[in-house]
Amino acid sequence: MLWKYLLGFYMLLVTAAAFLYAPPALGLGELSRIIFFHVPVAWVGCLAYLVSMLNSIAFLRKQKLEYDRRAAFNAEIGLVFTILATVTGAIFSRYTWGEYWSWEPRQTSIFVLLLIYGAYFVLRSAIEDEEKRARLASVYSILAFISVPFLVFIIPRIYSHLHPNPIINPGKQMEMDARMFRVFLASLAGFTGIYAWFHNLHSRYLKLKAKFEEAEKHA
Amino acid sequence: MRLGALIKKDLLEEFRTRYAVNSLLMFAVTALVMVSFAVGMNPLTGQLHAALIWIILFFSAMSGMARSFIKEEEKNTAPALRLAAEPELVFLGKLCLNFLLMLSLGALVIPLYYILLHPRPGSLAPAALVIFLGITGLVGATTILAAIVAKAGSKSTLLPVLSLPVLLPLLVTAINATGTAMGGGTLSDVSQALQFLAAYTVVIVTASLLLFDFVWND
């Protein structure tokens, strides 16, 4: 229980530091502060997707419905964070490049991630039988995941890119102010913490629900 | 050989009803004529022609391949097929059949496209190679998705929704390379795209072979 209050306090500090402690980046000015929120949110979106896919594999190997439920709610968390990343990205895009949307490589990849999540949930909603839904959704999740690296490889070759360089770029150069980088890492950790909290909350909810259903069956 | 028997069974069935081929060809021709009317006499660039060709191929493929597993579920022949052959063989049989279906579709649509919209020919051999490999990848990725759709209550509108995210890398590459070839690019200009299409097909077909068992057997 305590660590949730600590997490709340920590995120408060990170938010304050993002506005007060970190200096604005050269060229971008105050706009650069979005990095402390946009990048961690996108990171959690991808992380949740990865965890969801791993749970799908675990389901196919062990045939326990618990794994599929975990895959599904990780996808739900991932969807929320991916939407947040898309929206914050579009706002940043509007004020730096002039358009909310320009099919820039990063935008394209995140849009595909949204499409995959969308298709995944459409597929789930189309199947009534829980066991069958688990199997088909798991297979689809793995297939979609396999196609993502191809996209990452192909997109930058085709569309011109405007997105600021990733933190770890091929040249292994740090292009960020030390104070900015500190806040950025802190924020990344904080958002991962929020994800862990969501995950924990939902796991407990599912466990209780399963227990409740079990009890009802016996009654 | 049993794979041959599976293909023969589907071909015979197709030959008797001619439903899939007829509906697929009519769908493709309808789409083609719509595009042709919409474009009219406006000259288009090679890139745009490539995009239109692939839109026609993609949606025709979706409407044609959705049937490949749904028909087994509708006629309740799936259990018999399950007894008769291993899942991998069933998958390969359907893959070959869809491939034949899509190749004949391509062989009809692309010449018709040239006749109706008369794009500048560009370099034909690279364009044909790109389209051939593109269709191969399209079939490779869509076959298992068609099986998923058939198991998910045969809702055939589901297929394009499920396919697009998986097929996007393939489509983007194929459209670009086709455009390059139609604009007069040589074989070496599209060689990287050809490698990419081949790699994509190999990876996705291998994954499908591994995963098909989970889709096919209840």
Chai-1 contact restraints between the chains, C-beta under 6 A:
chainA,res_idxA,chainB,res_idxB,connection_type,confidence,min_distance_angstrom,max_distance_angstrom,comment,restraint_id
A,L60,B,F214,contact,1.0,0.0,6.0,A-B,restraint_1
A,V112,B,P165,contact,1.0,0.0,6.0,A-B,restraint_2
A,V112,B,L168,contact,1.0,0.0,6.0,A-B,restraint_3
A,L115,B,P165,contact,1.0,0.0,6.0,A-B,restraint_4
A,I116,B,P165,contact,1.0,0.0,6.0,A-B,restraint_5
A,A119,B,V161,contact,1.0,0.0,6.0,A-B,restraint_6
A,A119,B,L162,contact,1.0,0.0,6.0,A-B,restraint_7
A,A119,B,P165,contact,1.0,0.0,6.0,A-B,restraint_8
A,V122,B,V161,contact,1.0,0.0,6.0,A-B,restraint_9
A,A126,B,A152,contact,1.0,0.0,6.0,A-B,restraint_10
A,A126,B,K155,contact,1.0,0.0,6.0,A-B,restraint_11
A,A126,B,L158,contact,1.0,0.0,6.0,A-B,restraint_12
A,I127,B,A152,contact,1.0,0.0,6.0,A-B,restraint_13
A,R135,B,F214,contact,1.0,0.0,6.0,A-B,restraint_14
A,L136,B,I148,contact,1.0,0.0,6.0,A-B,restraint_15
A,L136,B,K151,contact,1.0,0.0,6.0,A-B,restraint_16
A,L136,B,A152,contact,1.0,0.0,6.0,A-B,restraint_17
A,V139,B,L211,contact,1.0,0.0,6.0,A-B,restraint_18
A,V139,B,F214,contact,1.0,0.0,6.0,A-B,restraint_19
A,V139,B,V215,contact,1.0,0.0,6.0,A-B,restraint_20
A,L143,B,V166,contact,1.0,0.0,6.0,A-B,restraint_21
A,A144,B,P165,contact,1.0,0.0,6.0,A-B,restraint_22
A,A144,B,V166,contact,1.0,0.0,6.0,A-B,restraint_23
A,I146,B,A207,contact,1.0,0.0,6.0,A-B,restraint_24
A,S147,B,V166,contact,1.0,0.0,6.0,A-B,restraint_25
A,S147,B,P169,contact,1.0,0.0,6.0,A-B,restraint_26
A,F150,B,P169,contact,1.0,0.0,6.0,A-B,restraint_27
A,F150,B,Y200,contact,1.0,0.0,6.0,A-B,restraint_28
A,L151,B,P169,contact,1.0,0.0,6.0,A-B,restraint_29
A,I154,B,P169,contact,1.0,0.0,6.0,A-B,restraint_30
A,I154,B,T173,contact,1.0,0.0,6.0,A-B,restraint_31
A,I158,B,N176,contact,1.0,0.0,6.0,A-B,restraint_32
